[in-house]
């Protein structure tokens, strides 16, 4: 493990694999290295193919710090420092609401060379204000378990029995521990979803991008990916057969290799 220190003093912990052109993986809501072995394996497989792969804990998760107050710009600063640590340029590969950060970093012009956005959860005109209002008092009262269950059922839309089953898993406590960061992701996602003009918002994101989704995912995610790809100036679209909201390494790595090698020419 290695660390960088963000401008606000937050220490961000990361693993670096391999050598070559850099790719930084950005997790979605509630995910980090302790409970997301798939991303770690994807990073290792990509490293074996001649890339530098970075898998890090976003602020408020795992071994990273969490200086308050949170802002999306602070997460962009974290990514900026990681990019500096790997030589000054990197592609960003995000899952779900990790796209909040990836797109903001690309907009900021901090050395982002390409974007891989897997199922960005943006639905034009859809407000998350009511969900944020429901989560805030739960988290303020320390009801992290209740907040995570609310996130899974009321916000994501999983059946209650599925949420109950997840709560019996050995990694549930680690997932509940980062429940306060749900506000970070959903606040940023809300801002994007209620923006009436994504083309204007992302007009400066001219680096090559690929927007991916699975064909076994939640309802609406493929259409959301279509809309994001259409709004980006230089994006292509890919559907991964047999994949859900978190793709298996063996499905994602070939797509990454094809796209990254092509975009670097």
Order of alpha helices (4+ residues) and beta strands (2+ residues): beta-beta-beta-alpha-beta-alpha-beta-alpha-beta-alpha-alpha-alpha-alpha-alpha-alpha-beta-alpha-beta-alpha
